[in-house]
Amino acid sequence: MRPTAEKRHLDYTKAIRKRRIDHEINPDFPDWYNNLHQYSKNKIHCSCPLCAAKTNNRGKRGAFWAPSENWKISDRRKLDELEYQEDEELTLE
């Protein structure tokens, strides 16, 4: 279990990050909340395509939706390398 001081510090750093994201998204508008503590208790996040992307985005009814795989760049490179190695093994045989 973490000490209370560590938890408070983590809550504070999360709230600062969320407030910064809020300022970057809406620079012309006032803050969502007037109290920093409210940022640590509520969900404030960026909804840009980079932050909102999921690897397997099938929704709640996944059986009915077609699979959409959005791999990270590093994972995609690893998968491509594995496919390349398999193709090389097949051509050598």
C-alpha positions in Angstrom: 0.0 0.0 0.0 1.3 3.4 -0.8 1.8 6.2 1.7 -0.7 9.0 1.8 1.9 11.5 0.8 2.8 9.6 -2.4 -0.9 9.2 -3.3 -1.4 13.0 -2.8 1.6 13.8 -4.9 0.4 11.5 -7.8 -3.0 13.0 -7.6 -1.5 16.5 -7.8 0.7 15.6 -10.8 -2.3 14.0 -12.6 -4.4 17.1 -12.0 -1.7 19.4 -13.3 -1.4 17.3 -16.5 -5.2 17.3 -17.0 -5.3 21.0 -16.5 -2.5 21.5 -19.1 -4.4 19.3 -21.6 -7.5 21.4 -21.0 -5.6 24.6 -21.6 -4.0 23.1 -24.8 -7.4 22.0 -26.2 -9.3 25.1 -25.3 -6.9 28.0 -25.1 -9.6 30.7 -25.5 -12.0 29.3 -22.9 -11.8 29.3 -19.1 -10.9 26.2 -17.2 -13.5 23.4 -16.9 -13.1 23.5 -13.2 -12.2 26.3 -10.8 -10.5 23.9 -8.3 -7.5 21.8 -9.1 -8.9 18.9 -7.0 -11.8 18.6 -9.4 -9.4 17.8 -12.2 -7.9 14.8 -10.2 -11.4 13.4 -9.7 -12.9 13.8 -13.1 -12.0 12.5 -16.5 -10.4 15.1 -18.6 -8.6 13.8 -21.6 -7.7 14.7 -25.1 -10.0 13.2 -27.7 -7.7 13.6 -30.7 -7.3 10.6 -33.0 -3.8 9.9 -31.6 -5.0 9.7 -28.0 -8.3 8.0 -28.7 -7.0 5.2 -30.9 -7.4 1.7 -29.7 -5.7 -1.5 -30.9 -8.8 -3.6 -31.2 -11.7 -1.2 -31.5 -14.7 -3.5 -31.8 -17.1 -1.8 -29.4 -19.4 -3.5 -26.9 -21.0 -5.7 -29.5 -17.7 -7.0 -30.8 -19.2 -10.1 -32.5 -21.2 -8.0 -34.9 -18.6 -5.5 -35.9 -15.8 -6.2 -38.4 -12.4 -6.2 -36.7 -10.4 -3.0 -36.9 -6.9 -3.4 -35.8 -4.9 -0.2 -35.2 -1.4 -1.4 -34.1 1.2 0.8 -32.7 4.1 1.5 -35.0 6.5 -0.7 -33.0 4.1 -3.6 -33.0 3.4 -3.2 -36.7 7.1 -3.4 -37.4 7.5 -6.5 -35.3 4.6 -8.2 -37.1 6.0 -7.2 -40.5 9.4 -8.6 -39.5 7.7 -11.9 -38.4 5.8 -12.2 -41.7 9.0 -11.4 -43.6 10.9 -14.2 -41.8 8.1 -16.7 -42.5 8.2 -15.8 -46.2 12.0 -16.2 -46.2 11.7 -19.7 -44.6 9.1 -20.8 -47.1 11.2 -19.6 -50.1 14.3 -21.4 -48.8 12.5 -24.7 -48.6 
